């Protein structure tokens, strides 16, 4: 019958093997996950660079006719956001003011309904005004109601519900995002395009609103994230190997 010392001696290698197996398996799993996250970020970076290139092409392309009702169901961010479009028709009465912060300071985007020659209605973001120019009487032209006109600008998708930690309040006339459906309902416009158009910069009587202030930025930190995940994978693998050697 083995003595107590022999039992402990025989049990120690067994526990050591179990520990090495568990540590190695856990480390391998963590390394695999971290490497997978790194590869995913590399793929995301390639997708982001392609998106940026496509958006740059859209912005600087010649304007095309804005999508009509027959195409609304297929309008999406991947294919249409920031597309340079053209509208021909007339502005309708009424303006909606959406809080904004721009390079010109704090103030409002001025959104006005625009009926195209083919009959559908689009909300046009005519541009930015400071608080003291919100009152239409303080702007010489607001907007050129009734006169036929051509608008060019960038197609933007609706921004539903509100801004960061601030919900739109249509009843009080407080808007923090350009929510097309909600603005159309508040204005009694009926069916409108599921997008709005940020008007290009251009001469405006009196200088307001100021168009062409669309900020087109796409955060692209994917390479940094990928390097972080890969570095963590190396650290985990190195730490596990060190711990296993210490057990030898």
C-alpha positions as CSV (number, residue, x, y, z in Angstrom):
1,X,0.0,0.0,0.0
2,X,1.5,3.4,-1.1
3,X,2.5,5.7,1.7
4,X,1.1,9.2,2.1
5,X,4.2,10.7,0.5
6,X,4.0,8.5,-2.5
7,X,0.3,9.4,-3.0
8,X,1.1,13.1,-2.9
9,X,4.0,12.5,-5.3
10,X,1.8,10.6,-7.7
11,X,-1.0,13.2,-7.5
12,X,1.2,16.2,-8.1
13,X,2.1,15.3,-11.7
14,X,-1.5,14.6,-12.4
15,X,-2.6,18.0,-11.1
16,X,0.2,19.6,-13.1
17,X,-0.9,18.0,-16.3
18,X,-4.5,19.1,-15.7
19,X,-3.4,22.6,-15.0
20,X,-1.2,22.7,-18.1
21,X,-4.1,21.3,-20.2
22,X,-6.6,23.9,-18.8
23,X,-4.2,26.8,-19.1
24,X,-3.2,25.8,-22.6
25,X,-6.8,25.3,-23.8
26,X,-7.9,28.6,-22.3
27,X,-5.0,30.5,-23.8
28,X,-5.5,28.9,-27.2
29,X,-9.2,29.9,-27.1
30,X,-8.4,33.5,-26.1
31,X,-5.7,33.8,-28.7
32,X,-8.1,32.5,-31.4
33,X,-10.8,35.0,-30.3
34,X,-8.4,37.9,-30.3
35,X,-6.9,37.0,-33.7
36,X,-10.5,36.7,-35.0
37,X,-11.3,40.2,-33.8
38,X,-8.1,41.5,-35.4
39,X,-8.9,39.9,-38.7
40,X,-12.5,41.3,-38.5
41,X,-11.2,44.8,-37.9
42,X,-8.9,44.4,-41.0
43,X,-11.9,43.4,-43.0
44,X,-13.9,46.3,-41.6
45,X,-11.1,48.7,-42.6
46,X,-11.2,47.5,-46.2
47,X,-15.0,48.0,-46.2
48,X,-14.6,51.5,-44.7
49,X,-12.0,52.5,-47.2
50,X,-14.2,51.3,-50.1
51,X,-17.2,53.2,-48.6
52,X,-15.2,56.4,-48.3
53,X,-14.0,56.1,-51.9
54,X,-17.6,55.5,-53.1
55,X,-18.9,58.5,-51.1
56,X,-16.2,60.8,-52.4
57,X,-17.2,59.8,-56.0
58,X,-20.8,60.5,-55.2
59,X,-20.2,63.9,-53.7
60,X,-18.1,65.2,-56.6
61,X,-20.2,63.6,-59.3
62,X,-22.5,65.7,-61.5
63,X,-26.0,65.9,-59.9
64,X,-28.6,63.3,-61.0
65,X,-32.4,63.4,-60.6
66,X,-33.5,62.7,-57.1
67,X,-35.1,59.3,-56.6
68,X,-38.9,59.4,-57.2
69,X,-41.6,57.3,-55.5
70,X,-40.9,54.3,-57.7
71,X,-37.4,54.1,-56.2
72,X,-38.0,55.0,-52.6
73,X,-38.2,51.4,-51.4
74,X,-34.6,50.8,-52.5
75,X,-33.0,53.9,-51.2
76,X,-30.4,53.0,-48.6
77,X,-27.3,54.3,-47.0
78,X,-24.9,52.0,-48.7
79,X,-25.9,53.0,-52.2
80,X,-27.5,56.5,-51.9
81,X,-26.2,58.4,-48.9
82,X,-24.5,61.6,-50.0
83,X,-25.5,61.1,-53.6
84,X,-25.4,64.4,-55.5
85,X,-28.9,65.0,-56.7
86,X,-31.0,67.7,-58.5
87,X,-34.5,68.8,-57.8
88,X,-36.7,71.0,-60.0
89,X,-39.9,72.5,-58.8
90,X,-41.2,75.0,-56.1
91,X,-40.8,75.5,-52.4
92,X,-44.0,75.1,-50.4
93,X,-44.9,77.3,-47.4
94,X,-43.5,76.4,-44.0
95,X,-40.2,75.9,-42.4
96,X,-38.9,73.6,-39.7
97,X,-35.9,74.5,-37.5
98,X,-33.6,71.8,-36.3
99,X,-30.9,72.6,-33.8
100,X,-27.4,72.4,-35.2
101,X,-23.8,73.2,-34.4
102,X,-21.6,74.1,-37.3
103,X,-18.3,75.8,-38.1
104,X,-20.4,79.0,-38.0
105,X,-21.6,78.3,-34.4
106,X,-24.8,77.2,-32.9
107,X,-28.2,77.7,-34.5
108,X,-30.6,75.9,-36.8
109,X,-30.9,74.0,-40.0
110,X,-33.8,75.4,-42.0
111,X,-35.9,72.6,-43.6
112,X,-38.5,73.5,-46.2
113,X,-40.8,71.3,-48.2
114,X,-40.2,71.3,-52.0
115,X,-42.6,70.0,-54.6
116,X,-40.9,68.6,-57.6
117,X,-42.1,69.0,-61.2
118,X,-43.2,65.4,-61.1
119,X,-45.4,66.0,-58.1
120,X,-43.6,64.4,-55.1
121,X,-42.5,66.3,-52.1
122,X,-39.0,66.4,-50.6
123,X,-37.7,68.2,-47.5
124,X,-34.8,70.4,-48.4
125,X,-32.3,71.5,-45.8
126,X,-31.7,75.0,-47.2
127,X,-28.8,75.6,-44.8
128,X,-27.8,77.1,-41.5
129,X,-29.1,80.2,-39.7
130,X,-28.0,81.6,-36.3
131,X,-30.6,82.1,-33.6
132,X,-31.1,85.8,-34.5
133,X,-32.0,84.8,-38.1
134,X,-34.5,82.1,-37.3
135,X,-37.4,84.6,-37.7
136,X,-38.2,84.7,-41.4
137,X,-38.6,88.5,-41.2
138,X,-34.9,88.8,-40.5
139,X,-34.0,87.0,-43.7
140,X,-34.7,88.7,-47.1
141,X,-35.6,85.5,-48.9
142,X,-37.2,82.7,-47.0
143,X,-37.7,80.7,-49.1
144,X,-38.4,81.7,-52.7
145,X,-42.0,80.6,-52.4
146,X,-43.9,79.7,-55.6
147,X,-41.1,80.5,-58.0
148,X,-39.8,77.6,-60.1
149,X,-36.2,76.8,-59.0
150,X,-33.6,74.2,-59.3
151,X,-31.9,72.8,-56.2
152,X,-28.8,70.7,-56.1
153,X,-27.4,69.0,-53.0
154,X,-26.6,65.8,-51.2
155,X,-29.1,63.1,-50.5
156,X,-29.3,62.3,-46.8
157,X,-31.3,59.6,-45.0
158,X,-33.9,60.5,-42.3
159,X,-32.7,60.8,-38.7
160,X,-35.6,59.4,-36.7
161,X,-36.5,60.1,-33.1
162,X,-34.0,62.8,-32.1
163,X,-30.4,63.6,-31.2
164,X,-28.1,62.2,-28.5
165,X,-30.1,62.1,-25.3
166,X,-32.7,64.5,-26.7
167,X,-35.9,63.4,-28.3
168,X,-37.8,65.5,-30.8
169,X,-40.8,67.3,-29.5
170,X,-43.0,68.2,-32.5
171,X,-45.8,69.6,-30.4
172,X,-43.4,72.2,-28.9
173,X,-41.6,72.7,-32.2
174,X,-38.3,71.5,-30.8
175,X,-36.3,69.4,-33.2
176,X,-32.9,67.8,-32.6
177,X,-32.7,65.7,-35.7
178,X,-34.0,65.8,-39.2
179,X,-36.7,63.2,-38.8
180,X,-38.4,63.3,-42.2
181,X,-41.6,61.4,-41.3
182,X,-42.2,63.3,-38.1
183,X,-41.6,66.7,-39.7
184,X,-43.9,65.8,-42.6
185,X,-46.6,64.8,-40.1
186,X,-46.1,68.0,-38.0
187,X,-46.3,70.1,-41.2
188,X,-49.3,68.2,-42.6
189,X,-47.4,67.4,-45.8
190,X,-48.7,63.9,-46.3
191,X,-46.4,61.5,-48.1
192,X,-42.9,62.8,-48.6
193,X,-39.6,61.2,-49.8
194,X,-37.9,59.1,-47.2
195,X,-34.8,61.3,-47.4
196,X,-34.0,65.0,-47.3
197,X,-31.5,67.0,-49.4
198,X,-28.7,69.1,-48.0
199,X,-28.6,72.1,-50.4
200,X,-25.3,73.0,-51.9
201,X,-23.6,76.2,-51.1
202,X,-24.8,79.0,-53.4
203,X,-25.7,82.7,-53.4
204,X,-28.7,83.5,-51.1
205,X,-30.3,86.8,-50.8
206,X,-29.1,88.4,-47.6
207,X,-26.6,85.5,-47.1
208,X,-29.0,83.3,-45.1
209,X,-29.5,80.3,-44.9
210,X,-25.9,79.1,-45.6
211,X,-25.9,75.9,-47.5
212,X,-23.1,73.5,-48.3
213,X,-22.2,72.8,-44.7
214,X,-22.6,69.0,-44.8
215,X,-19.9,67.3,-42.8
216,X,-18.8,64.1,-44.4
217,X,-16.7,62.1,-42.0
218,X,-16.2,58.4,-41.4
219,X,-14.2,57.4,-38.4
220,X,-11.6,54.9,-39.5
221,X,-9.8,53.5,-36.5
222,X,-10.0,49.9,-37.6
223,X,-6.2,49.5,-38.1
224,X,-5.6,50.7,-34.5
225,X,-8.2,48.3,-33.2
226,X,-6.7,45.5,-35.3
227,X,-3.2,46.1,-33.9
228,X,-4.7,46.2,-30.4
229,X,-6.3,42.8,-30.8
230,X,-3.2,41.3,-32.3
231,X,-1.0,42.7,-29.6
232,X,-3.3,41.3,-26.9
233,X,-3.2,37.9,-28.6
234,X,0.6,37.9,-28.5
235,X,0.5,39.0,-24.9
236,X,-1.8,36.2,-23.9
237,X,0.2,33.6,-25.8
238,X,3.5,34.8,-24.3
239,X,2.0,34.9,-20.8
240,X,0.6,31.4,-21.1
241,X,4.0,30.0,-22.4
242,X,5.8,31.7,-19.5
243,X,3.3,30.2,-17.0
244,X,3.7,26.7,-18.5
245,X,7.5,26.9,-18.3
246,X,7.3,28.0,-14.7
247,X,5.3,24.8,-14.0
248,X,8.1,22.6,-15.5
